[in-house]
Amino acid sequence: MIVHPSIATQLRAGIAVTLAGLWLAAPARALEPGETPEVEAFIQEMSAKHQLDPESLREIFARVEIRDDILEAMRRPAEARPWHEYRQIFVTDESVRNGAKFWKKHARTLERASAEYGVEPEIIVAIIGVETRYGRSTGRYRVIDALTTLAFRYPERAAFFRKELEEYLLLCLELDVGPLTFNGSYAGAMGAPQFIPSSYRRYAVDFDGDGRRDLLGSMDDAIGSVANYFRAHGWRRGEPVVTDARIEGTPYAWMESDRAEPNVSLKRMREYGVLPVRDIDIEQLATLVSLEGEDGVMHRLGYRNFYVITRYNRSKRYAMAVWELSVMIKERYAGESG
């Protein structure tokens, strides 16, 4: 990585902009870097590894808030709800209607992204719909507050968020933006597609051609970046995503992978009484997906593209919501356009 020539000036500028009124609330619980050994160790690591000015970093972290509400949100994610409740959050008539409107508004960009990256438009639209209601709800937490809180006060995933905090500071240098200015989700995700900092750095693209990868201000960039993310994770245009399954046997639980990775051929599944409800190549690999319906357990088969959706969010409920929403949006868009 090429280090910015005026790191200290730029980081201090981020503080100055914030203090000028872009975003600064009275700290709920201010972080004291000098009294927090793990934060000071992080500062020293960033200085040694990336040549960032430690005093500027201390000034930034002195403005950070440790947020108890972020910790509470992490411990009660929507993905923990049963499927029939989770589905009602995202797969609604309103979301389908707004998804079709979004598609119409951004049709040219979606067509170009689909052509360049090989990802169907409805999948891109559904991701942005589930993530941020088509860009309307991108998050109310300062990203640096979220990542710092989780890196140093959430031991379950501290290593992951510590790395994301590092990625975030580097991202701010690359974008020439002060670290105190970005808002996002309680987990530190940003923009209409809700990319975490490492994904932003790796997969965001300048799809509108203005020289910046702007996921917070450019919907064109957001659309192109979602498509790029899916291509990078192995999306295969036109291949199956999900089919309903009919269960005629009993010893089938072993076919369900926690990671949703397809690892059993349909041919072998049939030997155990697990059958897709429509004709699919029997050599196709799939994973069994069990969902909590209102009237009992539902069974579906997830294929390679279903697994790719879980690379965006590892929850199978999330991936199923994206898939169902995408199908309904496509049907509505086609009906309104025809």
PENOR-V437345 format. One line per field, one symbol per residue. phi: phi as a letter, one per 20 degrees, with the letter a starting at -180 (. if undefined). A space follows every 10 residues. Layout:
phi = ???
//
This chain:
phi = .efgfcgfff ffffffffff pfaadfgfbf edgfdcgfff ffffffffec leffffffff ffefdedfff ffffecfffe ffgfefgffd dcgfffffff fgfffdgfff ffffffdmcf gfffffgfff fblmneceod efffffffgf fcccggcfff ffffffffff ffffelcffe eedaefdnec mgelefgffg fedfceeeme ncedeedcff ffffffffff ffenfcgnef dbcfcdddcc ecgffeefem efccffffgf fdmdcfecfc gfefebcedd ceefdpfdcc dddgffffff febffffgff ffffffffff ffffffee
//
